[in-house]
Amino acid sequence: MYVRLCGRVRVNAASLNAQGTVGNLLEITKLRIIVKRGEVYEPVEVSAISGNTIKHWHFVHFIRQYLQNNGNNLCEDCKRGIAFRTRFDMGDDEAEYIRNCAGEDVHGFLMPNRQVRRESLVKFSFLLPVEELFEHPIDTITHNRVIIDEKGKIEGEAGMMIFKRQYASDIYGFSFLADLADVGLRLYSKERKPVCDSDERKKRAKSAILAFIPILSGFLGANISRSLPVFQVEELLAAYSEKPLPLTIHGFFKNYAEESLRTIGEYCKISKSKAKISFYGIKISEELIKEYKEEIEVKPHQAWQKIFGEIIEEIERTKW
């Protein structure tokens, strides 16, 4: 199964990506993006959450879910939730790495000593503030660390350390994908034969999907021990099929939902394939849905979490 996700999340008072320090200030990650204002394209500096950050947390939640589902094929690093890719030399054949470690299978690896490489089956865009917003608030908060002696007394001025940290609030768009059909397969083999059994492949695929739920509930990023993000899914669209699919449109764009449906629909028409699209919190015109009714089964949901339950059911029905 091939899964494509896009949507928007509302995030308040978050410091999910830090890019370094300036004096005693911890800066959040910022970059310039291009937005269209009328007929003019303008660069705008915004806070951003990198795909690298999201991928790391998907790995963490994937491993936890896989272990919870009684998975037992993991290298020693992945068992501990450490995302080395990889330190364990398992020979010249990609199959050995896939068979022995679900983490290397789903999230990819490079063994430079052997020149053996596997591309990640899950991929993540940056989270970027949506194009309709004109302001992107970033605030600086002052914190202090206190050092006390064994009597509980603050050790003079040195016992008070003042530091500042930046926080951002925004509506962020995103785009993720999961090529679950490739779980347990050599990526570069002509035969495309599985190297582990169907139950193991299904377990890994389900764990990869379930790992998206804690991410979209806000369990990701830096500084979460003291500032868990105030995080809520506003909109979500999932496209999935047994056949390969193009990417859905990034949630940064205001027309991303209908453009995603149109992209998937036209692709399915040309390739003579079928797909399903489930969505939450989005308005999609009935005319557009009817236009692609032969190619796409479209289903709205009242809760974004149910979309993942639907995908899990599809995984259960799929022949692995």
Solvent accessible surface area in square Angstrom, and as a share of the most:
residue,aa,sasa,rsa
1,M,7,0.03
2,Y,27,0.10
3,V,1,0.00
4,R,15,0.06
5,L,1,0.00
6,C,0,0.00
7,G,0,0.00
8,R,21,0.08
9,V,0,0.00
10,R,101,0.37
11,V,0,0.00
12,N,54,0.28
13,A,52,0.40
14,A,6,0.04
15,S,1,0.01
16,L,6,0.03
17,N,24,0.12
18,A,43,0.34
19,Q,93,0.41
20,G,36,0.34
21,T,88,0.51
22,V,95,0.54
23,G,77,0.74
24,N,72,0.37
25,L,38,0.19
26,L,37,0.19
27,E,40,0.18
28,I,6,0.03
29,T,23,0.14
30,K,43,0.18
31,L,57,0.28
32,R,181,0.66
33,I,17,0.09
34,I,104,0.53
35,V,4,0.02
36,K,95,0.40
37,R,45,0.16
38,G,62,0.60
39,E,153,0.69
40,V,89,0.51
41,Y,142,0.54
42,E,68,0.30
43,P,82,0.51
44,V,32,0.18
45,E,104,0.47
46,V,0,0.00
47,S,4,0.03
48,A,3,0.03
49,I,7,0.04
50,S,17,0.11
51,G,8,0.07
52,N,119,0.61
53,T,18,0.11
54,I,0,0.00
55,K,52,0.22
56,H,77,0.34
57,W,39,0.14
58,H,0,0.00
59,F,2,0.01
60,V,16,0.09
61,H,9,0.04
62,F,0,0.00
63,I,4,0.02
64,R,129,0.47
65,Q,35,0.15
66,Y,0,0.00
67,L,78,0.39
68,Q,136,0.60
69,N,43,0.22
70,N,122,0.63
71,G,6,0.05
72,N,119,0.61
73,N,49,0.25
74,L,13,0.07
75,C,12,0.07
76,E,101,0.45
77,D,1,0.01
78,C,0,0.00
79,K,95,0.40
80,R,157,0.57
81,G,25,0.24
82,I,56,0.28
83,A,40,0.31
84,F,94,0.39
85,R,60,0.22
86,T,12,0.07
87,R,135,0.49
88,F,67,0.28
89,D,73,0.38
90,M,42,0.19
91,G,20,0.19
92,D,101,0.52
93,D,56,0.29
94,E,16,0.07
95,A,1,0.01
96,E,64,0.29
97,Y,0,0.00
98,I,0,0.00
99,R,94,0.34
100,N,65,0.34
101,C,0,0.00
102,A,0,0.00
103,G,0,0.00
104,E,0,0.00
105,D,0,0.00
106,V,0,0.00
107,H,5,0.02
108,G,2,0.02
109,F,8,0.03
110,L,85,0.42
111,M,6,0.03
112,P,76,0.48
113,N,127,0.65
114,R,103,0.38
115,Q,148,0.66
116,V,13,0.08
117,R,133,0.48
118,R,5,0.02
119,E,68,0.31
120,S,16,0.10
121,L,5,0.02
122,V,0,0.00
123,K,74,0.31
124,F,28,0.12
125,S,29,0.18
126,F,81,0.34
127,L,4,0.02
128,L,33,0.16
129,P,0,0.00
130,V,6,0.03
131,E,30,0.13
132,E,71,0.32
133,L,57,0.28
134,F,153,0.64
135,E,142,0.63
136,H,30,0.13
137,P,66,0.41
138,I,55,0.28
139,D,87,0.45
140,T,69,0.40
141,I,79,0.40
142,T,74,0.43
143,H,49,0.22
144,N,69,0.35
145,R,105,0.38
146,V,73,0.42
147,I,93,0.47
148,I,98,0.50
149,D,48,0.25
150,E,176,0.79
151,K,179,0.76
152,G,47,0.45
153,K,141,0.60
154,I,75,0.38
155,E,89,0.40
156,G,52,0.50
157,E,163,0.73
158,A,90,0.69
159,G,0,0.00
160,M,84,0.37
161,M,95,0.42
162,I,82,0.42
163,F,11,0.05
164,K,73,0.31
165,R,21,0.08
166,Q,23,0.10
167,Y,19,0.07
168,A,5,0.04
169,S,31,0.20
170,D,9,0.05
171,I,40,0.20
172,Y,5,0.02
173,G,0,0.00
174,F,1,0.00
175,S,12,0.08
176,F,4,0.02
177,L,20,0.10
178,A,0,0.00
179,D,25,0.13
180,L,1,0.00
181,A,21,0.17
182,D,14,0.07
183,V,0,0.00
184,G,0,0.00
185,L,14,0.07
186,R,80,0.29
187,L,33,0.16
188,Y,141,0.54
189,S,22,0.14
190,K,192,0.81
191,E,117,0.53
192,R,91,0.33
193,K,136,0.58
194,P,69,0.43
195,V,19,0.11
196,C,21,0.13
197,D,97,0.50
198,S,53,0.34
199,D,103,0.54
200,E,17,0.08
201,R,17,0.06
202,K,47,0.20
203,K,54,0.23
204,R,0,0.00
205,A,0,0.00
206,K,46,0.20
207,S,0,0.00
208,A,0,0.00
209,I,0,0.00
210,L,48,0.24
211,A,1,0.01
212,F,0,0.00
213,I,50,0.25
214,P,36,0.22
215,I,3,0.01
216,L,4,0.02
217,S,67,0.43
218,G,4,0.04
219,F,75,0.31
220,L,1,0.01
221,G,4,0.03
222,A,42,0.32
223,N,18,0.09
224,I,32,0.16
225,S,103,0.66
226,R,136,0.50
227,S,19,0.12
228,L,117,0.58
229,P,14,0.09
230,V,91,0.52
231,F,28,0.12
232,Q,96,0.43
233,V,4,0.02
234,E,53,0.24
235,E,41,0.18
236,L,0,0.00
237,L,0,0.00
238,A,0,0.00
239,A,0,0.00
240,Y,4,0.02
241,S,10,0.06
242,E,111,0.50
243,K,118,0.50
244,P,70,0.44
245,L,11,0.06
246,P,36,0.22
247,L,99,0.49
248,T,5,0.03
249,I,51,0.26
250,H,33,0.15
251,G,0,0.00
252,F,16,0.06
253,F,89,0.37
254,K,139,0.59
255,N,82,0.42
256,Y,5,0.02
257,A,7,0.05
258,E,55,0.24
259,E,56,0.25
260,S,0,0.00
261,L,0,0.00
262,R,92,0.34
263,T,46,0.27
264,I,0,0.00
265,G,0,0.00
266,E,69,0.31
267,Y,79,0.30
268,C,1,0.00
269,K,83,0.35
270,I,139,0.70
271,S,51,0.33
272,K,179,0.76
273,S,14,0.09
274,K,132,0.56
275,A,6,0.04
276,K,57,0.24
277,I,1,0.00
278,S,1,0.01
279,F,17,0.07
280,Y,51,0.20
281,G,49,0.47
282,I,22,0.11
283,K,194,0.82
284,I,17,0.09
285,S,51,0.33
286,E,115,0.52
287,E,144,0.65
288,L,7,0.04
289,I,34,0.17
290,K,131,0.56
291,E,95,0.43
292,Y,2,0.01
293,K,137,0.58
294,E,115,0.51
295,E,27,0.12
296,I,6,0.03
297,E,102,0.46
298,V,29,0.17
299,K,95,0.40
300,P,82,0.52
301,H,24,0.11
302,Q,168,0.75
303,A,30,0.23
304,W,24,0.08
305,Q,85,0.38
306,K,125,0.53
307,I,0,0.00
308,F,1,0.00
309,G,35,0.34
310,E,27,0.12
311,I,0,0.00
312,I,27,0.13
313,E,96,0.43
314,E,26,0.12
315,I,0,0.00
316,E,81,0.36
317,R,151,0.55
318,T,22,0.13
319,K,198,0.84
320,W,38,0.13
